[in-house]
Amino acid sequence: MSGSPDQAGPSHVDANSSRSVHFKTDLLQILRELRASGSRKFWLALGFLVLGGLTEGISILALLPLLQRLVQSPEDAAEVNLGVDVGGLSFPDFTMTLPGILICFVGLVVMQTLFNRFKSVFLSDLLYDFSNRRRLSLFKALGSTRWDRITRMPLSRVEHALTGEIERISLCGFCLLSIIQSLVMIGIYVGLGFAASPQMTAGMLLFGILAAVFMRPFRKRAALFGQLLQESRSSQFRTVSDFVGGLKGARATNSEDAYYFTFSDLLVRNKADARTYVRYEAMGSGIFQLMVAGGAAFFIYASFIWLELDFARVAVLLVIGLRIAPRFLGLQGQVQQLLIDLPAWRYIYNLEQSLTADRDDSIRNGVNVPPLKDGIKLRGVSYGYEGSKTPALNDITMQIRARRITALIGPSGSGKSTIADLVTGLIRPSQGDLLFDGRKLLPEEINGWRARIAYVSQDSFLTGGSVRDNLIAMTNFGSDDRSLWNALEQADAVDFVSALPHGLDTLIGDRGVQLSGGQRQRIALARAFLRSPDFLVLDEATSALDWRTQERISQTVCRFAASGVTVLIIAHRPSMISFADEIYALDHGRVVEFGGGEELLTRRSGAFFDMMVKENTTVPD
Ligand SMILES: Nc1ncnc2c1ncn2[C@@H]1O[C@H](COP(=O)(O)OP(=O)(O)OP(=O)(O)O)[C@@H](O)[C@H]1O
């Protein structure tokens, strides 16, 4: 593992050596990733960029010999010999008419425009492929990371990486390609310059290198700004996501201002950082331009006075110099921009690495698992969450019999959901055995086992979109209306869905915000029923329902069990589970009581009876 995403924080900004190592590794990784679309595409993109640079203003250059001739002898304008010899660079003898030259000029402009269009589309494709590949592999990494790892990480970080920082990755790729283009262009111009005057060109090159060294503090500043920018964007995203996620609570408690102040404070700091950087950067560009102007004056003086070069040679050197100088300036800008965006690359790369390092191997190579025959057994199972002092489950022995209803009850934090996570294969026991039909599942079977499960949690997660979209998400069914209505019927949701303005096709807002809590739960239940599971897990899935609706759901659950489905119900309320075949009462991660509903109610000193009384449920005399 190459480190956590947190390692990209400002505390590391001063670590020069590690930064330069990171810098090189990052560049190599970006290059490798750019080439992942195919080496041919990569080299073509570079070729197009260099060609684009070389042909910049080529149409104007085509007119130069013509203008030179016109100035020297205007009467020869009807037919012009394009052969020239300027400062050591010669064009061969070639005669053309004036209209011919002008048509060529327009033709060149057309070709250049077409080429630029093609080049832009090609580059855009390459860069999209580049950033999309990272986006998809991060997405995939999240989907295949071990569940216990996911529960420990702030998911807003992944969301931010996938939706915000990823855009900066594209910029990293583009900057790196542009840097290579600038270096190649500088190389070409230096080569041409050597043909005109080796001493002067060597001098220019030396001057460029000195200027690059001089600009080092400005590049360091860019790297620092990049880190600050990344931190600030991440904090902004977290604040917005907290605010949006808890908007109702914030509005109801009048605490929008607290979010507003935090957010505006972040924006002010962000602006201050940007302003400091822009000032510094503008000063750097100014100094660089002054250096170029001073250097040009010095070169002209040295060419004429010390080296006594003729005017034509000096003119060529000047033209070359004037093309190299902006390249140097551009190079400096590109490197700075790359340094600003590089933290985004490192952030995403580290995040993906750390997710991949905790990959749940069972997610790959899914092997089909037969339906349960006997059931699931937990034998002396303990489970401790990482970092927790006390285990969530302590030496649990219990059985979930096939085609029966098993219920877990107990106070909050007693370990009920942890058992559900174990039997659905999301986590593995720290100690003890978890046996499916008498044997442990092989890692590659867990995926196949999950395909047989329908799980409704207390959060009843819905997506945006319509009722139909939510029902068919996570099922292998098409949009066969009859099965959808049938599932809704089983979840006692027909009445309210029929009353929605567009029935099944009514949009229910982000995460079903336009429905009541109980309606959301019923859609989630219908979605689970639609899956035709072999193993149905309801974890507080009816907590928001009134007793009458709950009773109808209980009847559905009993019908499911009668038709061969194994059911695990988790509830706080004893009334929701009294119909279960077996009930396990948990407390502090241990089974404190076990038996059938009727049987437990007769134990007047038992935990289950105690819970029923506290819930004010009518108990038999
Ligand atoms: N991701 C986690 N990281 C650390 N500890 C956890 C995590 N999830 C649960 N726990 C702890 O494990 C214990 C059992 O939690 P669990 O969610 O299984 O209880 P529960 O009986 O389902 O509670 P509730 O009825 O409130 O949902 C609790 O003490 C809880 O704090």
The ligand as an SDF file (V2000), in Angstrom:
LIG
                    3D

 31 33  0  0  0  0  0  0  0  0999 V2000
  -18.6660    0.0810   11.9440 N   0  0  0  0  0  0  0  0  0  0  0  0
  -18.5210   -0.0530   13.2660 C   0  0  0  0  0  0  0  0  0  0  0  0
  -17.3490    0.2700   13.8390 N   0  0  0  0  0  0  0  0  0  0  0  0
  -17.1800    0.1180   15.1660 C   0  0  0  0  0  0  0  0  0  0  0  0
  -18.1180   -0.3650   15.9980 N   0  0  0  0  0  0  0  0  0  0  0  0
  -19.3040   -0.6910   15.4850 C   0  0  0  0  0  0  0  0  0  0  0  0
  -19.5780   -0.5570   14.0930 C   0  0  0  0  0  0  0  0  0  0  0  0
  -20.8390   -0.9700   13.8690 N   0  0  0  0  0  0  0  0  0  0  0  0
  -21.3410   -1.3340   15.0690 C   0  0  0  0  0  0  0  0  0  0  0  0
  -20.4250   -1.1670   16.0290 N   0  0  0  0  0  0  0  0  0  0  0  0
  -20.5840   -1.4830   17.4540 C   0  0  0  0  0  0  0  0  0  0  0  0
  -20.9310   -2.8450   17.5830 O   0  0  0  0  0  0  0  0  0  0  0  0
  -21.9230   -3.0210   18.5450 C   0  0  0  0  0  0  0  0  0  0  0  0
  -23.1110   -3.7720   17.9580 C   0  0  0  0  0  0  0  0  0  0  0  0
  -23.6700   -2.9660   16.9480 O   0  0  0  0  0  0  0  0  0  0  0  0
  -24.9100   -3.4420   16.0810 P   0  0  0  0  0  0  0  0  0  0  0  0
  -25.1300   -2.4430   15.0330 O   0  0  0  0  0  0  0  0  0  0  0  0
  -24.7080   -4.8470   15.6710 O   0  0  0  0  0  0  0  0  0  0  0  0
  -26.0730   -3.3580   17.1720 O   0  0  0  0  0  0  0  0  0  0  0  0
  -27.6340   -3.4810   16.9680 P   0  0  0  0  0  0  0  0  0  0  0  0
  -28.1040   -4.4060   18.0120 O   0  0  0  0  0  0  0  0  0  0  0  0
  -27.9660   -3.8110   15.5750 O   0  0  0  0  0  0  0  0  0  0  0  0
  -28.0650   -1.9910   17.3010 O   0  0  0  0  0  0  0  0  0  0  0  0
  -29.3320   -1.1820   16.7490 P   0  0  0  0  0  0  0  0  0  0  0  0
  -30.5500   -1.8930   17.2520 O   0  0  0  0  0  0  0  0  0  0  0  0
  -29.1720    0.1490   17.3760 O   0  0  0  0  0  0  0  0  0  0  0  0
  -29.2440   -1.1700   15.2630 O   0  0  0  0  0  0  0  0  0  0  0  0
  -22.2840   -1.6430   19.0750 C   0  0  0  0  0  0  0  0  0  0  0  0
  -21.6190   -1.4480   20.2920 O   0  0  0  0  0  0  0  0  0  0  0  0
  -21.7390   -0.7020   18.0450 C   0  0  0  0  0  0  0  0  0  0  0  0
  -21.2710    0.4760   18.6320 O   0  0  0  0  0  0  0  0  0  0  0  0
  1  2  1  0
  2  3  1  0
  2  7  2  0
  3  4  2  0
  4  5  1  0
  5  6  2  0
  6  7  1  0
  6 10  1  0
  7  8  1  0
  8  9  2  0
  9 10  1  0
 10 11  1  0
 11 12  1  0
 11 30  1  0
 12 13  1  0
 13 14  1  0
 13 28  1  0
 14 15  1  0
 15 16  1  0
 16 17  2  0
 16 18  1  0
 16 19  1  0
 19 20  1  0
 20 21  2  0
 20 22  1  0
 20 23  1  0
 23 24  1  0
 24 25  2  0
 24 26  1  0
 24 27  1  0
 28 29  1  0
 28 30  1  0
 30 31  1  0
M  END
$$$$
